[in-house]
Amino acid sequence: MNYQETCDYLFNQMPMFERQGADGYKEGLSNTLALDEHFGHPHQSYATIHVAGTNGKGSVSHTIASVLQECGYRVGLYTSPHLVDFTERIRVNGRPISEDYVIDFVSRERSFFEPLHPSFFEVTTAMAFKYFKDRNIDIAVIEVGLGGRLDCTNIITPVISVITNISFDHTQFLGDTLAKIAAEKAGIIKRGVPVIIGESNDETRPVFEAKAREMEAPVFFAEDQQEVLESSPTPDGGMDHLMAHFGMLHSDLGGLYQKKNMNTIMIALYHLSLLGYLCESNDPASREKSRQELAEGLRNVCEHTGLQGRWQVIREYPKVVCDTGHNVAGWQYLSQQLAMVESQQMHIIFGMVDDKDIDGVLQLLPKRATYYFTKADSHRALSETTVKTLATKYGLQGATYSTVREAYSAAMKVASRDSFVFVGGSSYVVGDFLKNCL
């Protein structure tokens, strides 16, 4: 098989949540453990950091990886989903896994894993863990796929765990209350391993505290240690963050939601420094070097790691921005940011998938925009007509387009130099946009 045939095999021959939804979700760790045994427990060959949470996992994972790279480590990064190409999911120092490695892995190992009937994510996780060992990395940042307790990344014992936040998403698998969802995410807490909780509330905090006590794991709530004092968007699409101990630092990741992500990141980095992964010396020269590494790591997340889709500015005149925010918690921030847009002409290319709270999101969208309702190339995508019908209830006006490319083309035909064009609603809409419209 060539690379495209190999990807088609992975996407189409194995249960895949991102393509099939509930039918593609496999609960339990038996296949993962069998694959791990087969490959000789590769994740035990390097240190790991485990990142879970409803929103912000990607930003937190990529930023921590960027800072560690800047400090001189050889860093593996495993995230999902990909936006344009499968190889985005598995990176070493920002470079995607090679197509040849993907081809060789599948052709060589399919005789072993096919009888297991594994999911797409189970095979991909095994591939990532083995690839990292083969590439002699120092440390890997591993993003949870879905949930935590039964996620197939949960066989690792990390040096720290991070849980960004809890909100309603994937409730059909994780539970219909914040406490139930928090319990699933808290499943990544390992015995004696420090855990950083980015955000909590009266319903979720006791869950994390109880699990940490059970596992004798030190727990730290980032919201109790405000390192990020102020944050403000910058014209380049990034954010300036005023830190309590480091002064003003710039990040190339934009979006108002990045303030809370950044506070979680900074507290996680502090605890990594206590473990010896970052400079902790009192020597002034060493401390200044450490600050410079931190500053450069934050400033160059996208360059170091290839991250896309976080309030990403694609072009100016007209200004085009895309963002992967796809649930109510994410849109609570995105709606605030869209409200700050000064352009008199706002065009929004919008679509969603079928397992999200679309009514909750639609209520947050700006009514002054012209909408281009569309659907991503995914079996889970809601039809453009369904999205428009639902949107009309909330006073949102626009036309329908069968593809993201058609929707974007229509918007750009009428957009003036001073217009603002936004693309989002789903990671898959953003992925289609990045793949087919640029």
N, C-alpha and C positions, 0 to 999 in steps of 0.2 A: 504493500500500500504506500502511496505517496502521502504527503502531509495532509492535504485536503481530505483524502479518503480516510485517513486515520482519525481526523477530527469528526468526520461524518459518522464513523463507527462509534466513537465515544459519545457523541451527542444523540445518536439515534438508536443504538443497540442496547443502551443501558438506561435504567430508570434515572430521570434527571428532573429534580424539583423545579429548576429554573425554566424548563420547557413544558413540563407536564403538571406542575403544581402538586396537589396531594398524591396523585398517582405515582409521582416520581420521588416521593419521600420515603426513605427506609430508616426505621427506628432501630436502635441497638448497635452494639459495637462488635458483634461476633465476626462479621466479615473483616472489619478493620483489624481486629486482633490476629486473624488468620493471615492477612496480608503482611502485617507487621512481623509476624513470626517468620514468614517465608523470606522476607528481605533482611532478616537479621537485626531487627529493631534499630533501624538507621537513626531515628530521632535521638537515641541515647548517645550519639557521637558528637553532639554539639549542644550548647545551651539554647534554651528557648524562652520566649515571652509569649504569653497567651492573652489574646484580646477578644472579649465578648461584649455584648450590649446590643440594644435595639438600633440606635443611630450612632454615627461617629466612629464605628470600628475601623473603617477604611482610612479616615483622616488620621486617627491616632496611630494605627499600625504603620502607615507610610511615613509619618513624621518621626516616630521613634526610630524606624529603620534608617531614615536620612541622617539623623544625628549620630547614630552609631557608626554609619559609614564615614561620616566626617571625622569621627574619632579614630579611624583607622581599622575598624573591624571589617571582616569579610562577612556580609550580612545576607542571610536568606530572607525572603519575604513571600508569604503565601496568603493570597487574598482571593475573594470572589464577590460578585461575578466578574467576568471580564466584560469590557465594553466593546472592543473591536476584534481582538484575536485571543484565542485560548492561551497563548504563551504569556499573556499579561499576568496570569494567575501565579506564576512561579518565577521568581527573579532572584538573582544573586548580584548584589551591589547595583541594583537597578536594571541589569541586563536580563531580558526574558530568557527563559529556557529555550534551547535551540529546537528547531523543528525536527532535526535529525534525532535528537534525544527522545522526543515524543514518539516518533515513528518506531525507533528501536525498542523503546520500552514496551509499547503495545504489541508489536510483532513478537517479541521475545517472551513476554509474560502472559499473553492472553490464554495460552493453554492451561495455565495455572488458575487465573482468576475467573475465567468464564464459567466453570462448574459452580462457583460460589454465587453466581448471578448478582454481582455487586452493583451498587449504584454508581453513577457517573462520579459523584463526589468522593466515594470510597476509593475508587481507582485513582482519581486525581490526587487525593491526599497521599496515598502510598507512593505515587510518582514523585510528588514534591519532597517528601521526607527522604526518599532514596537519592534524588537529585542533589539535595543539599549535602548529603554525606559524600557523594561522588565528587562534589565540587569543594570539599574540604572547608566548609564555612566555619566561622567561629560561633555565630549566634543566629537564630532564626526568629523572626516575628511571625507568629501564626495567628491568623484571624479565624475565629469560629465561623462555620458556615451558617448554621441555624441552631438557635438555642444555646446549648452548652453541655448539659449533663450527658446527653446521648449523641452529641455531635462527634463525628469520627476523628476530629482533631484532639479529642479529649483523652487520648492515651498518653499525652506528653506530661512530664513533670517539669514545669517551667521554673525559672529563677524568680519571676514575679508574674502575677496574673492581673489583668486589668478588665474591669467591667464598666463600660462607659456610662450607660443609663438604661432605664427601663421605661418603655411605653408600649401601647397596644400595637402588636404586629404579629402575624403568624399565629393568631389566637387558636386556630383549629389544631395546632400542634402543641403550643406552649401553655395554653390555659387562658381563661376568660377574665382573670383578674390580674392586677399588677403584682400581687403577692405570688401567684402561681407562676407568672412569667419570670419573676425574680428568682424563684426557687430553681427553675430550669437553668437560668444563666449562672446562678451560684454553684451549679454543679461542676464548674471548672476549678473551684477552689480546692487546692491540694494541701495535704497535711504539712504544716510548718512553712508553707510558701506565702510570702507577703502578697496581699491582694489590695489593689487600689480601686475604689469605687468612685466613679466620676460624679454621678448625680444620684440622689436618693430622695425619698419622701417618707412620710409616716407609715406608709404601707409596705415599702420595700426595705427600708433600713433595718427593721428587726429581723427580716429574713436573712440578710447578709450577715448581721451580727451573730445570729444563731448558727449559721453554717460555719462561719469562721471559728466560733468557739468549739464546735464539734470537731473541726479539723485542726484545732490548735494553730490556726494561721493568723498572723498579725494582719489586722484590717485597718485601712486608712481611707477616710472619706475626704476626697479632694476638695469638696465644697467647704470643709472645715479649715482648709489651709489655702487661703486665696493668694496664690502667687501672681495671677493675672489681675491687675487692678483696673485697667481700662483697655478697651479694644476699639479700633475704628477702621472702617474700610479705606483703602487707598485707590487712587485712580488706575493702577495697574491690575486691579482685581484681587489684590492680596489684602492683608490686614497688618496694621501696626498694633503691637501689644505692649503695654506698659507693665513691666514686671516689678514685683516687690524687691527682688534681690539683684536683678540684672539690667534694670533700666529699660529703655525702649528697644524692642526687637521686632523685626519684620518677618512675616511669613508669607509665602507666595500662595497659600491657601486662603481663598476668600469665602465670604458667607458669614452672616452675623452669628450663626451657630458655632463658628470656630472659637469664639471666646471661651465657651465652656469646654470644648474639646481641648483647647490649649492649656487650660488649667489642669485638666486630667493628665495631659502629656507632661507638663512640668513636674507634677507631683510624682508621676511614674519615673521620670528621669532622675529626680532626686533620690528615690529609693534604689534605682540602678547604681547611682554613684556610691551609695552606702555599701553596695555589694561589690564595689571595685570596678564597675564597668565604665565609669566616667571619672575624670580627675577630681580628687577630693583633697588635694594637697593644700596646705596653708601657704606654700611658697607663692609669692605674688606673680612670678613669671608663669608658673604652672596654672594658677587660677585664671590669668588672662588668656592663656592658650585654651583652657577649657571653655571660657566664655566665647572665644572666637569660634571654636568648633560648634558650640551650641548655636550661635548666631548664624553661621553658615549652613548648618543643618536645617534650621527653621526656614531660612531664606530660599533654600534650593530643594524643597521637597519634591516638586514635580520633575525637576531635572535629574535628581538623584534616583528617583524611584519610578518615574513614569506615570504618576497618578494624574488622572483626568476627571473632569466632571464635577468639581467642587467650586461652584460659582466661577466657572472657567470663562474668561473673556476670550472669545474667538476672534473678534475683529472690532474695529472702530468705524463709525460713519457708514452705515448705521452700526450702533453697538449691538453685538450679538453675544449672549451669555447662555451657557447651559449648566444645569445642575441636576444631580441624580436624586435629590430629595423626593421621596415617594410615599410618605405616610404623613399622618396628621402632625406628629411631633416635629418632623422635618419642615413641613409647610408653615408651622407657626412662626418659624424664623424666616423662611423664604418670603412669606407674605409681607412681613415687616420690611424686608429689603426691597421688594418690588414697590412698596408704598413710598420708598425714598427716591425712586427713579423720577427725575425731573422732566424727562421727555414728555411732550404732549401726545405723542403717538407711541402706544405700546402694543406690540404684536406678540401673542403667546401661542407657540406650537405645543399642544398638550395632548397627552394620552396616559392611560393607566392600565394596570393588569387587574385580573378579576378577584384577587384575594385581599385587596386593600379597602380601607374605609373611604370610598370615593366621595360619598356625601360629606364626610367630615373635611376632606381636602377641598372640595368645590366651594364650601362655605367660606374658605379662607382666600379664594382667588380674587384679584382686583376686578371690579365691574367695569372700569374705564378702558379696559383693553379690548382689542379685537382678537378673537380666538380662531385657531386653526386646529380643529379637533381631528386627531389621527390615531393610528394604532401602530405599534411596533411589530416587527416580524417575529412574533412569538405566539405560540398556541394559547398562552395565558392572557394575551392582550384583549381588553374589551374593544368591541367594534367602535369605530368612530361615530356611528349613528347613536349607539347606546350612550357614549360619553356626552354627545351633544344634547340628547334628550334629557339626561340627568342635569346637565349644566344649565339648561334653560330654566329649570326650577329656581335657580339661584341668580337669575338675571344676567347670565353670561351669554354673549352673542357671538356667533361666528359660523363658519362653514365647515364642511367635512372633507377630509382627504384620506384616500386609502393607504397612503404611505407617508412616512416622515419626510421623505425627499420631496414629494409633491406639496406637502404643507409648507415646508421651508421655502420652496421655490415661489409659492404663491405669496408668502409674506414678504419676501425680498423684492418682488415685483412692485409692491405698493409702498414699501418702506422708504421714507425719505432719509436724507443724510443724517438727520438728527433723531431718527426713530430709535426705539429700544426694542430688540427682538429677544425673546426668552424661549428656550427649548427645554422641556422637562415633563415632570409628572411620573416618570418611570425611568429606571436605569436602562431599560431596553429602548426607550425612545431616544435617550441620549446616545446610547451605543449605535443605533441606526443612523443618527445624525452625524456622529463622528466618522462613521464608516462610509456613508454614502453621500454626504453633502459638502464635504470640505475638499 
